[in-house]
Amino acid sequence: MTKPRRASHTTAQIFAAPLAIGIITALGLTTALLGDGLWDWMSWIALSLPVAVAMVYWHLGSRRAESR
Protein backbone atom coordinates (compact mmCIF):
# COMPACT_ATOMS: atom_id res chain seq x y z
CA MET A 1 0.00 0.00 0.00
CA THR A 2 1.34 3.46 -0.85
CA LYS A 3 1.36 6.39 1.48
CA PRO A 4 -0.77 9.40 0.57
CA ARG A 5 1.26 12.14 -1.04
CA ARG A 6 1.88 15.24 1.06
CA ALA A 7 1.12 18.60 -0.46
CA SER A 8 4.22 20.58 -1.35
CA HIS A 9 4.87 23.89 0.36
CA THR A 10 5.81 27.18 -1.21
CA THR A 11 9.05 28.95 -0.39
CA ALA A 12 7.12 31.55 1.62
CA GLN A 13 5.50 28.82 3.73
CA ILE A 14 8.84 27.14 4.38
CA PHE A 15 10.69 30.27 5.47
CA ALA A 16 7.87 32.18 7.21
CA ALA A 17 8.50 30.85 10.75
CA PRO A 18 12.33 31.12 10.69
CA LEU A 19 12.07 34.63 9.24
CA ALA A 20 9.58 35.69 11.93
CA ILE A 21 11.81 34.27 14.67
CA GLY A 22 14.80 36.11 13.18
CA ILE A 23 12.95 39.42 13.00
CA ILE A 24 11.67 39.10 16.58
CA THR A 25 15.20 38.25 17.76
CA ALA A 26 16.63 41.28 15.95
CA LEU A 27 13.97 43.47 17.55
CA GLY A 28 14.89 41.98 20.93
CA LEU A 29 18.54 42.87 20.41
CA THR A 30 17.53 46.39 19.38
CA THR A 31 15.27 46.93 22.37
CA ALA A 32 18.07 45.76 24.67
CA LEU A 33 20.10 48.75 23.47
CA LEU A 34 17.30 51.33 23.70
CA GLY A 35 16.68 51.65 27.39
CA ASP A 36 15.92 50.18 30.78
CA GLY A 37 12.81 48.96 32.54
CA LEU A 38 10.14 47.96 30.04
CA TRP A 39 12.71 47.80 27.23
CA ASP A 40 14.67 45.19 29.16
CA TRP A 41 11.58 43.06 29.67
CA MET A 42 10.69 43.28 25.99
CA SER A 43 14.20 42.24 25.00
CA TRP A 44 14.22 39.27 27.41
CA ILE A 45 10.91 38.05 26.03
CA ALA A 46 11.99 38.45 22.42
CA LEU A 47 15.40 36.84 22.99
CA SER A 48 13.90 33.89 24.84
CA LEU A 49 11.68 33.00 21.85
CA PRO A 50 14.35 31.03 19.90
CA VAL A 51 15.29 29.15 23.07
CA ALA A 52 11.65 28.29 23.77
CA VAL A 53 11.08 27.11 20.19
CA ALA A 54 14.22 24.94 20.32
CA MET A 55 13.13 23.40 23.62
CA VAL A 56 9.66 22.57 22.27
CA TYR A 57 11.03 20.89 19.15
CA TRP A 58 13.70 19.07 21.16
CA HIS A 59 10.97 17.69 23.40
CA LEU A 60 8.83 16.70 20.41
CA GLY A 61 11.79 14.98 18.79
CA SER A 62 12.50 12.92 21.90
CA ARG A 63 8.84 11.90 22.10
CA ARG A 64 8.92 10.73 18.47
CA ALA A 65 12.11 8.74 19.08
CA GLU A 66 10.51 7.00 22.08
CA SER A 67 7.44 5.99 20.07
CA ARG A 68 9.51 4.17 17.42
Secondary structure as UniProt FT lines:
FT   HELIX           11..34
FT   HELIX           38..67
//
